[in-house]
Amino acid sequence: MFNRVQAKENAKTILRQRTFLDVLGFGGILTAFSLFLAIAQIVTIFMSVARGILLVLLATGSLGRFIWPALWCVLILLIYICIFGTVSLLFQAGMVRSALRLARDDPKVRVVDTVLAGDCLGMYIRVALWQFLFRFLWGLPGDAALLLSVLLMRSSGILGVIFGLVLMVAGLGWSVFISINKSCQYYFSYFIAEDNRKMAALDCLRESGRLMASHKLDLFVTFLSFYGCNLLSLTLLANVFTVPYQYVTYAGIYEQLTGSFHPIPQGDMPWRSNGKNKPLQENVLKASGSVKVISGEFEGTTFPLAAGEELRIGRDPQRANVVVGPASQAISGLHCSIRFEPATGSFFITDHSSNGTYLDNKLIPAGTSIRAYSGTIVRLADGAMVLRLS
């Protein structure tokens, strides 16, 4: 599943509930990082130009006359990578952690978490180094084409110039393609690293590649859809809204790809402020919930569900407390369990079946506890029983 519109709407719903003090907190952190990023962008442009000059000097055989400027460029590049890379990865770790917690409605998420993710810095550095290595190796054909194009254009004759230009365009095209392709392929490596602290960095990249196998274009279109937000971010103050919005959106997409995403109705979303809950409305937080059977056995029956109670539906009376008859063969001995969380007014559904449990026609992963909200339709197997949460 990959639905960027739904992920964006979810992100908006989540971030609307942050208090003004939280916005100011985000603002201070993001503005400081933006100033650092602006300086880094200037260095990046300089290094890109220097790289192009070095390639030309190498192709023309003139590098020996400029050996000291070249060495200075390499030294500046190393310093830049160390400083900018470390600060950027620390910020990235904090934003990914905060975004995932916000997307999962974690009551413990705090603004300060955006700068308190140093325990993941080592993992992020390893992931970044693997990404750099793979992108470098994949980019070598483009660099080779650029070098060869310069050599051909130096040769006499119109054919050399023509073939040189063709190779130059091909080399630039390959470099752009690899940059986009690998950025999409490895984008969720950091999210996976945050979720799986003991996973090796290389395995995080592999898992990201698996998740993105058929969604690279979707993610690239999502990048483009934030073009307006990125333009607004140039004003620095807009970063307060645009950067958290983008990170929480990508966290939602990651949840979609891993099968644990569920939309949050605006009316059910409590206020969050540095880990403390304040109800949006008086009737948002309920002491109990209920599950109504709208088709199948027990049709029309409503089962109340208080805090701490669990509704277990199945054919086996030893494991289920809502026992269906033997005629419902599609329902497993223990098909699914449902419990209610009064703190957020939400439900948690866990599938234990062989024929599947569906939330609003979306199959949930077996053995995984999935959050759902009032109004969600739960379908067991092929529709042998259909429930509505309320």
Buried (B, 14 or more C-beta within 10 A) or exposed (E): BBBBEBBBBBBBBBBEBBBEEBBEBBBEBBBEBBEBBEEBEEBEEBBEEBEEBBBBBEBEEEBEEBEEBBEEBEEBBEEBEEBBBBBBBBBBBBBBBBBBBBBBBBEEBBBEBBBBBEEBBEBBBBBBEBBEEBBEEBBEBBBEBBBBBBBBBEEEEEEBBEBBEEBBEBBBEBBEEBBBBBBBBBBBBBBBBBBEEEBBBBBBBBBBBEBBEEBBEBBBEBBEBBEEBBEBBEEBEBBBBBBBBBBBBBBBBBBBBBEBBBBBBEBBBBBBBBBEBEEBEEEBBBEEBBBBBBBBBBEEEEBEBEEEBEBBBBBBEEBBEBBBEEEBEBBBBBBBBBBBBBEBBBBBBBBBBEBBBBBEEEEBBEEEEBBBBBEBBBBBBEEBBBBBBB
